[in-house]
Amino acid sequence: MDNEVVKTMMEKIDRIADYVFKKDNVPKEEAEILLTSEEAADLLKISTRTLQRMRKDKTIPYMMVRSKCRYRLTDLEECVRRKIVHCNPKTLEEFKHNYLMTRKETDDGRDW
């Protein structure tokens, strides 16, 4: 009887350990990059007024954060891919790379 209880407990511990180790191996998603209207317009090589017009016409997705418009970089990449906005995809990749590099530098210097 005791052996059966120990065996059951060991199986449960093994399942829990498998779950924990599997969860640790899942790649972490990149932090969502939110851009201001000025950054988005500059990146897409359009004016902030054109960006505002696109928001009004619902041709470009945006979100409100503390009463300010923000644009997900992934949404802007999708707009370029679908040719809603004409922009050089290489420019987007360079921007993303530079943004992540500068962010990494500032994150490394933080006191937590």
Residue frames as qw, qx, qy, qz and C-alpha x, y, z in Angstrom:
[[0.000, 0.886, 0.463, 0.000, 0.00, 0.00, 0.00],
 [0.291, -0.819, 0.100, 0.484, 2.76, 2.46, 0.94],
 [0.439, -0.150, 0.595, 0.656, 4.70, 1.62, -2.22],
 [0.249, 0.611, 0.657, 0.364, 1.65, 2.41, -4.33],
 [0.118, -0.947, -0.241, 0.178, 1.19, 5.80, -2.63],
 [0.396, -0.619, 0.344, 0.584, 4.86, 6.65, -3.10],
 [0.420, 0.150, 0.686, 0.575, 4.71, 5.57, -6.75],
 [0.138, 0.811, 0.540, 0.177, 1.61, 7.74, -7.34],
 [0.239, -0.909, -0.025, 0.340, 3.27, 10.72, -5.66],
 [0.459, -0.374, 0.504, 0.629, 6.45, 10.27, -7.72],
 [0.355, 0.448, 0.671, 0.472, 4.40, 10.17, -10.94],
 [0.007, -0.933, -0.359, -0.003, 2.66, 13.39, -9.95],
 [0.369, -0.766, 0.205, 0.484, 5.96, 15.06, -9.10],
 [0.479, -0.046, 0.621, 0.619, 7.38, 13.95, -12.46],
 [0.241, 0.699, 0.588, 0.327, 4.37, 15.42, -14.30],
 [0.164, -0.957, -0.138, 0.194, 4.74, 18.70, -12.43],
 [0.465, -0.543, 0.402, 0.572, 8.47, 18.80, -13.17],
 [0.444, 0.273, 0.656, 0.546, 7.83, 18.11, -16.87],
 [0.098, 0.879, 0.447, 0.138, 5.29, 20.93, -16.98],
 [0.298, -0.888, 0.062, 0.345, 7.64, 23.40, -15.27],
 [0.480, -0.346, 0.530, 0.607, 10.60, 22.54, -17.48],
 [0.377, 0.495, 0.647, 0.441, 8.48, 22.66, -20.62],
 [0.009, -0.951, -0.309, 0.015, 7.16, 26.09, -19.64],
 [0.401, -0.740, 0.238, 0.486, 10.71, 27.37, -19.03],
 [0.485, -0.079, 0.627, 0.604, 11.74, 26.34, -22.54],
 [0.336, 0.781, 0.512, 0.125, 8.99, 28.33, -24.26],
 [0.413, 0.189, 0.071, 0.888, 10.62, 31.32, -26.00],
 [0.040, -0.643, -0.422, 0.638, 9.59, 34.61, -24.51],
 [0.388, 0.769, 0.418, 0.289, 7.78, 36.96, -26.85],
 [0.355, 0.206, -0.036, 0.911, 9.41, 40.23, -27.73],
 [0.002, 0.519, 0.463, -0.718, 8.04, 43.17, -25.86],
 [0.339, 0.748, 0.540, 0.186, 5.32, 44.88, -27.80],
 [0.337, -0.103, 0.090, 0.931, 6.72, 48.03, -29.39],
 [0.118, 0.841, 0.519, -0.096, 4.34, 50.98, -29.23],
 [0.404, 0.148, 0.184, 0.884, 5.07, 54.07, -31.28],
 [0.096, 0.598, 0.300, -0.737, 3.85, 57.64, -30.92],
 [0.562, 0.759, 0.311, -0.111, 2.14, 59.35, -33.85],
 [0.122, 0.894, -0.373, -0.218, 5.34, 61.21, -34.66],
 [0.374, -0.411, 0.813, 0.175, 7.42, 58.03, -34.62],
 [0.625, 0.347, 0.699, 0.003, 4.89, 56.14, -36.75],
 [0.453, 0.869, 0.108, -0.167, 4.62, 58.97, -39.27],
 [0.039, -0.799, 0.558, 0.222, 8.40, 59.30, -39.48],
 [0.505, -0.183, 0.835, 0.113, 8.81, 55.56, -39.91],
 [0.570, 0.497, 0.653, 0.038, 6.17, 55.37, -42.65],
 [0.274, -0.064, 0.334, 0.899, 7.43, 58.56, -44.32],
 [0.081, -0.674, -0.583, -0.446, 4.02, 60.25, -44.08],
 [0.072, -0.448, 0.222, -0.863, 2.82, 63.35, -42.26],
 [0.056, 0.139, 0.812, -0.564, 1.11, 63.19, -38.89],
 [0.504, 0.279, 0.089, -0.813, -1.95, 64.67, -40.61],
 [0.603, 0.213, -0.650, -0.410, -2.02, 61.76, -43.08],
 [0.251, 0.013, -0.921, 0.297, -1.68, 59.37, -40.17],
 [0.276, 0.204, 0.521, -0.782, -4.59, 61.11, -38.44],
 [0.601, 0.273, -0.250, -0.709, -6.66, 60.81, -41.62],
 [0.509, 0.147, -0.837, -0.137, -5.86, 57.10, -41.86],
 [0.009, -0.085, -0.827, 0.556, -6.93, 56.67, -38.23],
 [0.444, 0.265, 0.232, -0.823, -10.20, 58.46, -38.94],
 [0.664, 0.299, -0.429, -0.534, -10.81, 56.32, -42.04],
 [0.829, -0.274, 0.444, -0.202, -9.93, 53.20, -40.00],
 [0.808, 0.516, -0.284, 0.003, -7.30, 52.12, -42.52],
 [0.438, 0.420, -0.649, 0.459, -4.59, 51.86, -39.88],
 [0.687, -0.543, -0.482, 0.018, -5.00, 50.25, -36.45],
 [0.141, 0.506, -0.421, 0.740, -4.16, 52.18, -33.32],
 [0.553, -0.515, -0.635, 0.162, -4.82, 52.10, -29.61],
 [0.162, -0.832, 0.069, -0.526, -5.32, 54.71, -26.95],
 [0.701, -0.207, -0.481, 0.484, -2.90, 54.73, -24.02],
 [0.301, -0.544, -0.326, 0.712, -3.53, 57.42, -21.42],
 [0.302, 0.846, 0.271, -0.346, -5.47, 59.52, -23.95],
 [0.048, 0.690, -0.523, -0.498, -2.68, 59.30, -26.53],
 [0.888, 0.395, -0.089, -0.219, -2.67, 57.40, -29.81],
 [0.361, -0.544, 0.739, 0.168, -0.15, 54.59, -30.02],
 [0.792, 0.430, -0.295, -0.317, 0.65, 52.26, -32.89],
 [0.840, -0.286, 0.449, 0.104, 1.96, 48.73, -32.58],
 [0.001, 0.592, -0.652, -0.474, 5.01, 48.16, -34.74],
 [0.328, 0.077, 0.930, 0.148, 3.59, 44.76, -35.71],
 [0.406, 0.705, 0.524, -0.253, 0.40, 46.47, -36.97],
 [0.195, 0.828, -0.248, -0.464, 2.44, 48.92, -39.04],
 [0.185, -0.345, 0.853, 0.344, 4.45, 46.04, -40.49],
 [0.404, 0.382, 0.831, -0.021, 1.19, 44.34, -41.46],
 [0.339, 0.831, 0.209, -0.389, -0.06, 47.55, -43.14],
 [0.063, 0.685, -0.568, -0.452, 3.13, 47.71, -45.18],
 [0.296, -0.078, 0.934, 0.185, 2.88, 44.02, -46.06],
 [0.368, 0.573, 0.728, -0.079, -0.73, 44.47, -47.20],
 [0.311, 0.235, 0.350, 0.852, 0.30, 47.62, -49.11],
 [0.134, -0.868, -0.474, 0.055, -2.07, 49.86, -47.16],
 [0.154, -0.936, 0.194, 0.250, 0.95, 52.08, -46.64],
 [0.800, 0.515, -0.149, 0.268, 3.85, 52.22, -49.06],
 [0.344, -0.836, 0.424, -0.053, 7.10, 51.91, -47.16],
 [0.536, 0.482, -0.691, 0.055, 10.32, 50.06, -47.60],
 [0.892, -0.389, -0.206, -0.101, 10.13, 46.92, -45.42],
 [0.709, 0.164, -0.345, 0.593, 13.89, 47.19, -44.92],
 [0.048, -0.544, 0.197, -0.814, 13.29, 50.52, -43.19],
 [0.750, -0.492, -0.055, -0.439, 10.94, 48.80, -40.74],
 [0.930, -0.109, -0.261, 0.236, 13.47, 46.09, -39.98],
 [0.457, 0.358, -0.297, 0.758, 16.23, 48.65, -39.44],
 [0.336, -0.577, 0.104, -0.737, 13.96, 50.67, -37.15],
 [0.884, -0.390, -0.141, -0.217, 13.00, 47.60, -35.14],
 [0.831, 0.069, -0.301, 0.462, 16.62, 46.51, -34.83],
 [0.234, 0.437, -0.255, 0.830, 17.77, 49.98, -33.73],
 [0.545, -0.558, -0.008, -0.625, 14.85, 50.33, -31.33],
 [0.931, -0.306, -0.197, -0.012, 15.56, 46.99, -29.68],
 [0.692, 0.197, -0.302, 0.625, 19.28, 47.78, -29.43],
 [0.008, -0.497, 0.220, -0.840, 18.70, 51.16, -27.77],
 [0.727, -0.490, -0.081, -0.474, 16.10, 49.64, -25.49],
 [0.912, -0.119, -0.314, 0.236, 18.50, 46.87, -24.48],
 [0.440, 0.337, -0.320, 0.768, 21.16, 49.47, -23.63],
 [0.308, -0.505, 0.158, -0.791, 18.76, 51.43, -21.41],
 [0.875, -0.351, -0.191, -0.274, 17.41, 48.26, -19.77],
 [0.807, 0.077, -0.409, 0.419, 20.93, 47.09, -18.92],
 [0.250, 0.339, -0.343, 0.840, 21.66, 50.26, -16.99],
 [0.532, -0.574, -0.167, -0.600, 18.53, 50.18, -14.84],
 [0.005, -0.248, 0.799, -0.548, 18.61, 49.58, -11.12],
 [0.650, -0.319, -0.508, -0.466, 15.97, 47.02, -10.19]]
